Amino acid sequence: MIDALRFFLEGIVVGILACVGVVVNVLSILVLRSNNLDMKLTFRNILILLAVFDGLFVVLCFLGFSLPVLFPAWNEEIHPYLFPKLLPWIQISLSGSIWTIVVVGMERYYSVSTAIIRQRNSRGTLYIVPVVVFSVVWNIPRFFELQTCVEEQMIVNGTAVDSDMNLTDVTFNTSAVFRNRSYICPTSLRQNVKYCRDYVLIANSVMMTIIPIVMLIGLNSRLWMLITK
């Protein structure tokens, strides 16, 4: 029952959402790049960056979470080698998406609050570059959290035998073969209690949840007060 539910949610539902997300974000980028769109260039480029981060996130989630559930061969042969490299980019795209939303709120507030609207044709570089750099730098430790481990596994009559099983319990009049099994395992960094507590839990909760929410609430509250004056 649990396996069937996991297959439906992680395999089917996440896969469908990923496909829809890619289509929506690609269409959004095409619309935002249109010369006929009457929108400030700074705001337009920020929204394009948001679409890029969101599109990258759904694609990476599909590769990292849906494909291993849908295809057992992928889960056994490719996933253990691919996911340790995918995880940092999933976190980078998520961080970029979160802080791009904050930047959207900042730009909207500054555009409304300034007495004289800036006429310069800014491309939003002062917003985009810090978000991209911060998203990458903040998640550098993620590149050192997971690794691919390999162990020898015994197959008896087509069934994998646990490595901790007493071999005397196995009937050797059956066909037994040995093969290398690849799997994802944590690095010493990821097993460090202080790292998990201070960076993974506390620092990420503050930087990716609390501060963005507080900033968005503050910016939107001040924007609402300006508009309703």
Secondary structure, DSSP 8 states (H G I E B T S, - for coil): -HHHHHIIIIIIIHHHHHHHHHHHHHHHHHHHT-TT--S-HHHHHHHHHHHHHHHHHHHHHIIIIIHHHH-HHHHHHTHHHHHHHHHHHHHHHHHHHHHHHHHHHHHHHHHHH-SS---S---SHHHHHHHHHHHHHHTGGGGGSEEEEEEEEEEETTEEE-TTS-GGGS-TTS-EEEEEEEEEEE-TTTT-HHHIIIIIIIIHHIIIIIHHHHHHHHHHHHHHHHHT-
